[in-house]
């Protein structure tokens, strides 16, 4: 294998568009499998896990490879369902091109827009395959119109065009080179050819001049110009077909082999420090781990892409990210769950290696020691969290260990300890994603977890000034306890601040730290709902001590009680976390989403379009978003998605705060 012979790409798109069926047909036509499987029959190469068989859809990205003509194709079949987006991000993050599959019945959906966006941000060439043209209600012209509305008529250009429709769909024609064009599609084919020729001519000044002068360009010049137009991302070529009926798949494969770039197309590799290094076909090998799988027979499998140089089996490599040294056993070419050993691997190839001591997603492997760590793939943040506990007493550690193993293989699974609520949180992309995590925890790691809605980490502050005074006096025989503290609190937007304003030695300096410590301990549990108090300035005004009975503990107690009195006088209020939310939806759902945001106390900041989808920018209280992934899926029939990040804390409206405080007090009474 040489770099010039390799084409690697990711297969992405909306759920149900037929990506896995297309991958099956590609493997079959390339003679990598004896017959194409089907998702319904649960015998596809890609969807081989029990979870995928249960759901009859892809959940994990699968590595595939085959030979077509004189090219070796390495490709990744990714899930279309939005909650498994991490698998798509990982695939796009290492691929040199993207094949986006679109359903000819429903047209572009959110999964399509996501695939376009990720590929555009990665700067890789893209092509589209409009699939399922043999089905009822399929419509190539309508699908093409929507795509052009989203991206532009001079960008979205068919290179193959369907003959017939629905049950009568029989073949595709090559827009540029076929002469036998049926009369019913002659006009749109001629229009597409003109658009392609314009794009081809624009790739070269000499071609442009000759084309404008009316000269006929040779087939070789047209092919060369088309390759340049695609690889420079000027156009997105569109192929028509049906994966199940094997119509248009040969033409698509020919297009992939010819139009997609080889791995040396990009001359440089971006490093994690922002610098670059030259990509080389020879020399030291550099690879990026983009997926990790815990195989029941092989142990941990690290999936990687060779970004520069080459790797050989049975050799030493360095994990530049961890600083450790590893031993490569057999390098494995992957087709779903089938593993084929190979002696060496050139630049651009995807493969796996088993039983590395320490390999994580984002690690850089190299055949030489050094510091050139390849830029890591950035995965999306979590959208939904649950408080997780063990179903059986005493299994908390077992639960944590299993979830950590799962999180190592899925960078969209996050585990954290919420210090304020003292809950162990499991976070991910939605309830289906997290439900799959809990199922895997039970099936693989034999640990059963219980998920509950997490508590909201509210904060407390004040809106006025307040004074507190407390004398702590205790006589129990022998040495007693005595301390008197007088303090003042006021609102401080910059955070917590402690000021010692005691004069005349009324409180000796050695007791001041005890006062401050008593206040700090009280800040952890405010008077309203027991949450952290912030944005207060505490001034120690005065106090008294006893030369025998005063000690640090007495001053801590007096400080705590004085602070609580001052807080109650300073009009305490509740603060809640506010999230910045970006919601991607079809235009037809705008009314429902806007109304729902108003109901959730959200503020719409603005709207724009992205990859054909409406994007609503809003700020919404976190308390209103605990089930938003599920609610949005319901409101948009699975065609919407969102991302969010923490913005700031804001005061809770009085009516809402009263309900929260009353609920907290009721819980305290029960306890």
NUNU-91249 format. One record per residue (C-alpha): x, y, z. Coordinates in pm, whole numbers, plus 50000, padded with zeros to 5 digits. Example, Ala and Ser with C-alpha at 12.3 -4.5 7.8 and 13.67 -1.06 7.14 Angstrom:
R:51230:49550:50780
R:51367:49894:50714
***
This chain:
R:50000:50000:50000
R:50121:50349:49911
R:49971:50683:50009
R:49868:50757:49649
R:49652:50443:49652
R:49465:50529:49973
R:49135:50710:50006
R:48995:50753:50356
R:48659:50909:50435
R:48377:50919:50687
R:48020:50817:50603
R:47780:51049:50787
R:47425:51178:50770
R:47085:51167:50935
R:46950:50857:51104
R:46763:50631:50862
R:46925:50765:50545
R:47080:50427:50466
R:47446:50477:50556
R:47499:50123:50684
R:47319:49971:50384
R:47542:50175:50153
R:47854:50057:50336
R:47734:49697:50298
R:47690:49745:49924
R:48034:49904:49892
R:48198:49609:50070
R:48002:49361:49858
R:48084:49526:49527
R:48450:49542:49628
R:48435:49167:49706
R:48523:49225:50072
R:48208:49030:50174
R:48014:48752:50001
R:47674:48919:50023
R:47535:49246:50158
R:47363:49221:50493
R:47069:49428:50615
R:47000:49620:50934
R:46666:49444:50983
R:46831:49101:50948
R:47096:49206:51203
R:47378:49077:50985
R:47559:49390:50866
R:47934:49429:50904
R:47899:49769:51074
R:47621:49710:51325
R:47752:49402:51503
R:47699:49478:51873
R:47398:49349:52072
R:47297:49710:52146
R:47278:49789:51774
R:47085:49470:51703
R:46832:49567:51971
R:46782:49918:51832
R:46817:49822:51461
R:47040:50124:51408
R:47403:50228:51442
R:47524:50337:51785
R:47901:50313:51735
R:48135:50418:51455
R:48267:50115:51264
R:48593:50093:51074
R:48571:49938:50729
R:48814:49885:50442
R:48818:49735:50095
R:48988:49766:49756
R:48825:49932:49459
R:49007:49936:49127
R:49362:50030:49222
R:49264:50214:49541
R:49244:50096:49902
R:48943:50255:50073
R:48938:50312:50449
R:48605:50444:50572
R:48404:50489:50892
R:48032:50417:50915
R:47893:50657:51178
R:47558:50664:51361
R:47303:50922:51251
R:47119:50958:51580
R:47205:51292:51740
R:47281:51158:52090
R:47570:50949:51953
R:47735:51252:51795
R:48068:51175:51962
R:48117:50883:51721
R:48064:51119:51425
R:48298:51384:51565
R:48571:51124:51609
R:48527:50999:51252
R:48524:51342:51090
R:48822:51438:51307
R:49052:51191:51130
R:48901:51150:50782
R:49040:51323:50474
R:48693:51350:50315
R:48323:51314:50396
R:48050:51120:50220
R:47714:51256:50340
R:47418:51026:50277
R:47078:51191:50231
R:46735:51031:50229
R:46551:51114:49906
R:46214:51088:50084
R:46258:51321:50382
R:46547:51523:50239
R:46819:51691:50448
R:46760:51673:50824
R:46950:51779:51134
R:47194:51488:51103
R:47270:51606:50750
R:47334:51962:50866
R:47557:51835:51147
R:47762:51627:50901
R:47802:51925:50666
R:47904:52154:50950
R:48159:51917:51105
R:48311:51850:50763
R:48322:52219:50675
R:48491:52303:51004
R:48743:52023:50943
R:48814:52172:50599
R:48775:51840:50414
R:48621:51779:50069
R:48262:51657:50075
R:48027:51473:49844
R:47664:51369:49881
R:47483:51047:49798
R:47107:51093:49760
R:46985:50747:49860
R:46662:50545:49851
R:46548:50686:49516
R:46364:50357:49453
R:46121:50419:49739
R:45772:50570:49727
R:45763:50949:49777
R:46134:50979:49694
R:46210:51289:49490
R:46557:51376:49364
R:46461:51720:49228
R:46296:51823:49555
R:46590:51699:49762
R:46831:51882:49531
R:46629:52202:49564
R:46647:52192:49945
R:47022:52123:49934
R:47079:52414:49696
R:46871:52643:49917
R:47101:52552:50205
R:47436:52569:50025
R:47392:52740:49689
R:47324:52625:49334
R:47686:52667:49228
R:47807:52451:49519
R:47562:52160:49516
R:47597:52007:49168
R:47495:51655:49061
R:47756:51450:48877
R:47512:51162:48831
R:47141:51203:48764
R:46860:50946:48815
R:46664:50794:48528
R:46309:50716:48636
R:46163:50760:48983
R:46035:50551:49273
R:45964:50193:49151
R:46072:50291:48798
R:46414:50418:48905
R:46647:50209:48687
R:46989:50373:48646
R:47190:50692:48668
R:47365:50890:48396
R:47698:51070:48419
R:47624:51440:48378
R:47961:51521:48222
R:48037:51228:47996
R:47725:51024:47908
R:47571:51099:47568
R:47261:50882:47597
R:47046:51116:47807
R:46671:51040:47819
R:46457:51326:47694
R:46266:51365:48023
R:46583:51463:48212
R:46775:51628:47927
R:46707:51982:48052
R:46816:51941:48419
R:47117:51732:48311
R:47224:52005:48067
R:47189:52264:48345
R:47401:52054:48582
R:47664:52003:48313
R:47687:52377:48255
R:47728:52441:48629
R:47999:52176:48652
R:48186:52313:48352
R:48178:52664:48503
R:48323:52528:48830
R:48585:52324:48642
R:48694:52622:48432
R:48733:52838:48743
R:49003:52604:48881
R:49257:52716:48622
R:49303:53052:48449
R:49409:52894:48118
R:49107:52662:48123
R:48883:52958:48200
R:49008:53159:47901
R:48973:52865:47661
R:48630:52777:47799
R:48507:53137:47759
R:48644:53140:47402
R:48422:52843:47323
R:48694:52580:47297
R:48604:52222:47381
R:48800:52092:47676
R:48932:51736:47662
R:48791:51467:47891
R:49122:51458:48080
R:49112:51834:48136
R:48752:51811:48255
R:48840:51530:48499
R:49142:51718:48628
R:48937:52035:48678
R:48658:51843:48854
R:48909:51686:49094
R:49054:52031:49169
R:48707:52180:49226
R:48611:51905:49472
R:48941:51889:49661
R:48951:52268:49702
R:48596:52245:49850
R:48457:52477:49577
R:48177:52232:49500
R:47997:51942:49666
R:47934:51677:49398
R:47604:51491:49431
R:47558:51125:49337
R:47215:50965:49297
R:47122:50607:49371
R:46978:50329:49582
R:47211:50131:49806
R:46966:49843:49852
R:46896:49807:49478
R:47263:49867:49386
R:47186:50154:49153
R:47442:50433:49129
R:47681:50269:49379
R:47942:50179:49115
R:47942:50540:48994
R:47976:50660:49354
R:48273:50431:49414
R:48440:50550:49094
R:48382:50907:49210
R:48531:50839:49555
R:48840:50678:49402
R:48889:50963:49158
R:48767:51276:49337
R:48860:51228:49701
R:49218:51329:49790
R:49499:51095:49885
R:49645:51140:50237
R:49932:51359:50112
R:49690:51620:49978
R:49726:51815:50300
R:50094:51896:50326
R:50103:51972:50698
R:49980:51832:51027
R:49845:52068:51292
R:49997:52007:51633
R:49831:52050:51972
R:50036:52364:52044
R:49904:52533:51729
R:50221:52482:51528
R:50251:52256:51222
R:50491:51994:51095
R:50529:51857:50741
R:50336:51542:50652
R:50570:51280:50510
R:50517:50948:50337
R:50849:50818:50463
R:51029:50887:50789
R:50899:50854:51147
R:50543:50740:51196
R:50289:50964:51371
R:49937:50845:51448
R:49633:50977:51633
R:49416:50750:51848
R:49055:50844:51771
R:48858:50556:51921
R:48907:50300:52197
R:48704:49979:52231
R:48704:49722:52510
R:48689:49399:52311
R:48570:49094:52514
R:48837:48872:52354
R:49123:49106:52260
R:49104:49341:52558
R:49141:49709:52477
R:49165:49797:52107
R:49303:50138:52014
R:49185:50262:51673
R:49425:50505:51508
R:49497:50691:51186
R:49850:50715:51048
R:49899:51089:50998
R:50258:51079:50877
R:50521:50818:50797
R:50444:50451:50855
R:50416:50188:51129
R:50523:49824:51142
R:50397:49531:51345
R:50613:49393:51626
R:50793:49719:51695
R:50838:49974:51970
R:50640:50298:51964
R:50616:50598:52192
R:50301:50748:52336
R:50398:51113:52309
R:50091:51224:52506
R:50176:51017:52814
R:50553:50995:52772
R:50542:50615:52788
R:50682:50348:52560
R:50457:50083:52405
R:50505:49756:52222
R:50312:49718:51897
R:50200:49361:51835
R:50006:49284:51518
R:49855:49583:51341
R:49493:49496:51260
R:49293:49608:50958
R:48932:49631:51071
R:48604:49544:50901
R:48344:49575:51176
R:48437:49298:51419
R:48664:49120:51167
R:49035:49178:51223
R:49303:49105:50965
R:49672:49133:51065
R:49904:49335:50844
R:50280:49383:50856
R:50288:49757:50797
R:50065:50059:50762
R:50126:50369:50546
R:50016:50728:50593
R:49639:50778:50566
R:49538:50427:50673
R:49305:50339:50963
R:49381:50038:51182
R:49374:49906:51538
R:49626:49775:51785
R:49549:49558:52086
R:49673:49554:52443
R:49863:49879:52466
R:49953:49961:52826
R:49801:50307:52817
R:49628:50450:52513
R:49344:50699:52528
R:49141:50887:52271
R:49346:51186:52154
R:49686:51028:52227
R:49965:51065:51971
R:50168:50754:51893
R:50504:50777:51718
R:50792:50557:51612
R:51030:50813:51763
R:51039:50993:52098
R:50954:51361:52084
R:50710:51636:52170
R:50513:51668:51847
R:50166:51591:51981
R:49898:51599:51711
R:49601:51829:51765
R:49334:51648:51963
R:48976:51604:51846
R:48739:51832:52036
R:48426:51648:52146
R:48099:51821:52244
R:48010:51890:52606
R:47738:51702:52791
R:47372:51804:52754
R:47203:51598:53025
R:47307:51481:53370
R:47173:51229:53618
R:47267:51166:53980
R:47385:50807:53982
R:47380:50563:54276
R:47426:50190:54309
R:47111:49978:54309
R:47272:49746:54564
R:47433:49867:54883
R:47811:49862:54881
R:47852:49868:54503
R:47931:50239:54466
R:48297:50170:54387
R:48200:49902:54137
R:47964:50149:53967
R:48233:50418:53953
R:48495:50178:53814
R:48260:50052:53541
R:48151:50401:53439
R:48513:50515:53421
R:48587:50225:53183
R:48292:50326:52965
R:48398:50694:52970
R:48745:50595:52845
R:48579:50467:52527
R:48322:50746:52492
R:48449:51104:52534
R:48090:51237:52547
R:48036:51051:52877
R:48144:51267:53171
R:48169:51172:53538
R:48192:51432:53813
R:48131:51493:54179
R:47903:51791:54245
R:48060:51940:54555
R:47763:52159:54642
R:47497:51889:54619
R:47731:51599:54711
R:47601:51395:54417
R:47793:51172:54176
R:47686:51286:53828
R:47674:51089:53504
R:47650:51328:53210
R:47603:51267:52838
R:47419:51368:52523
R:47065:51265:52623
R:46852:51006:52796
R:46892:50744:52522
R:47270:50787:52525
R:47285:50760:52905
R:47036:50473:52907
R:47272:50287:52675
R:47560:50362:52915
R:47366:50218:53212
R:47268:49911:53008
R:47632:49852:52914
R:47730:49897:53279
R:47490:49620:53375
R:47561:49385:53082
R:47941:49418:53069
R:48046:49521:53419
R:47765:49347:53612
R:47682:49660:53811
R:47333:49807:53828
R:47294:50183:53863
R:46994:50397:53955
R:46955:50735:53783
R:46774:51029:53941
R:46727:51390:53841
R:47021:51586:53986
R:46981:51868:54233
R:47039:52215:54095
R:47350:52383:54245
R:47180:52703:54357
R:47376:52981:54526
R:47270:53241:54783
R:47360:53607:54822
R:47220:53926:54975
R:47055:54241:54839
R:47105:54469:55142
R:47340:54522:55434
R:47300:54349:55766
R:47464:54337:56107
R:47507:54041:56334
R:47613:54014:56696
R:47662:53704:56906
R:47809:53631:57247
R:47914:53272:57302
R:47943:53189:57671
R:47963:52841:57813
R:48062:52732:58165
R:48085:52360:58232
R:48318:52352:58533
R:48684:52412:58481
R:48782:52613:58175
R:48482:52767:58000
R:48426:52914:57654
R:48381:53281:57578
R:48381:53486:57258
R:48184:53783:57134
R:48169:53881:56767
R:48004:54177:56598
R:48016:54193:56219
R:47856:54358:55919
R:47786:54210:55578
R:47714:54385:55249
R:47678:54288:54885
R:48007:54255:54694
R:47979:54184:54317
R:48344:54075:54303
R:48290:53777:54532
R:48367:53696:54893
R:48586:53933:55093
R:48675:53941:55463
R:48789:54262:55633
R:48921:54290:55987
R:48819:54632:56124
R:48867:54556:56494
R:49066:54824:56679
R:49210:54846:57026
R:49280:54474:57057
R:48920:54387:57152
R:48982:54059:56970
R:49346:53949:56981
R:49506:53892:56641
R:49559:53524:56707
R:49178:53474:56717
R:49104:53659:56390
R:49178:53350:56171
R:48928:53152:56382
R:48661:53416:56314
R:48738:53404:55943
R:48729:53024:55943
R:48391:53022:56120
R:48249:53254:55854
R:48399:53046:55570
R:48235:52732:55709
R:47898:52909:55726
R:47930:53029:55364
R:47905:52666:55253
R:47548:52635:55380
R:47327:52941:55338
R:47003:53007:55529
R:46758:52969:55237
R:46819:52623:55089
R:47157:52531:55235
R:47361:52633:54929
R:47689:52824:54899
R:47674:53194:54985
R:47865:53421:54747
R:47914:53788:54659
R:47935:53912:55017
R:48180:54137:55199
R:48211:54057:55569
R:48358:54320:55800
R:48453:54217:56152
R:48358:54531:56344
R:48411:54452:56710
R:48412:54185:56975
R:48529:54080:57319
R:48742:53806:57463
R:48828:53654:57800
R:49194:53601:57888
R:49123:53250:58025
R:48804:53118:57862
R:48849:53244:57505
R:48978:53000:57243
R:48961:52940:56869
R:48656:52715:56890
R:48461:52977:57083
R:48536:53245:56824
R:48444:53010:56536
R:48104:52944:56699
R:48042:53313:56769
R:48140:53408:56412
R:47903:53149:56263
R:47606:53266:56470
R:47675:53635:56407
R:47701:53573:56033
R:47370:53388:56026
R:47197:53675:56203
R:47349:53928:55962
R:47244:53718:55660
R:46883:53704:55775
R:46878:54083:55807
R:47042:54144:55468
R:46750:54024:55254
R:46902:53700:55122
R:46805:53583:54773
R:46852:53267:54571
R:47075:53253:54261
R:47046:52994:53984
R:47283:52888:53702
R:47195:53030:53360
R:47300:52841:53046
R:47372:52980:52701
R:47183:52750:52462
R:47209:52711:52083
R:46914:52518:51940
R:46930:52379:51585
R:46585:52312:51439
R:46393:52307:51109
R:46221:52637:51032
R:45879:52472:51071
R:45945:52422:51444
R:46027:52785:51523
R:45689:52866:51678
R:45688:52564:51909
R:46046:52624:52023
R:45993:52997:52090
R:45680:52930:52294
R:45852:52657:52491
R:46150:52882:52569
R:45917:53149:52705
R:45752:52885:52921
R:46095:52788:53052
R:46180:53147:53155
R:46425:53164:52865
R:46540:53475:52680
R:46591:53452:52303
R:46905:53647:52213
R:46890:53604:51836
R:46849:53367:51544
R:47043:53276:51232
R:47074:53002:50969
R:47342:52733:50963
R:47367:52452:50707
R:46996:52494:50626
R:46881:52479:50988
R:46745:52759:51205
R:46968:52827:51505
R:46803:52990:51807
R:47043:53150:52056
R:46897:53181:52403
R:46969:53195:52775
R:46775:52952:52991
R:46793:52857:53361
R:46959:52518:53410
R:46665:52406:53624
R:46444:52421:53314
R:46679:52213:53097
R:46706:51886:53288
R:46489:51702:53031
R:46540:51930:52734
R:46715:51670:52512
R:46404:51451:52538
R:46158:51740:52506
R:46332:51885:52200
R:46336:51545:52032
R:45961:51519:52092
R:45884:51871:51966
R:46088:51827:51647
R:46027:51456:51580
R:46397:51394:51628
R:46505:51666:51384
R:46641:51914:51640
R:46949:51934:51857
R:47113:52176:52096
R:47431:52255:52282
R:47477:52458:52597
R:47737:52597:52831
R:47732:52777:53164
R:47693:53156:53139
R:47651:53297:53493
R:47438:53296:53808
R:47125:53512:53824
R:46865:53586:54091
R:46571:53346:54091
R:46232:53520:54048
R:46053:53555:54383
R:45762:53322:54300
R:45996:53046:54182
R:46234:53100:54476
R:45949:53070:54726
R:45856:52728:54583
R:46219:52608:54600
R:46262:52732:54960
R:45930:52580:55071
R:46026:52244:54916
R:46366:52254:55091
R:46208:52334:55427
R:45957:52049:55386
R:46242:51806:55311
R:46433:51929:55615
R:46125:51877:55835
R:46085:51518:55710
R:46448:51446:55788
***
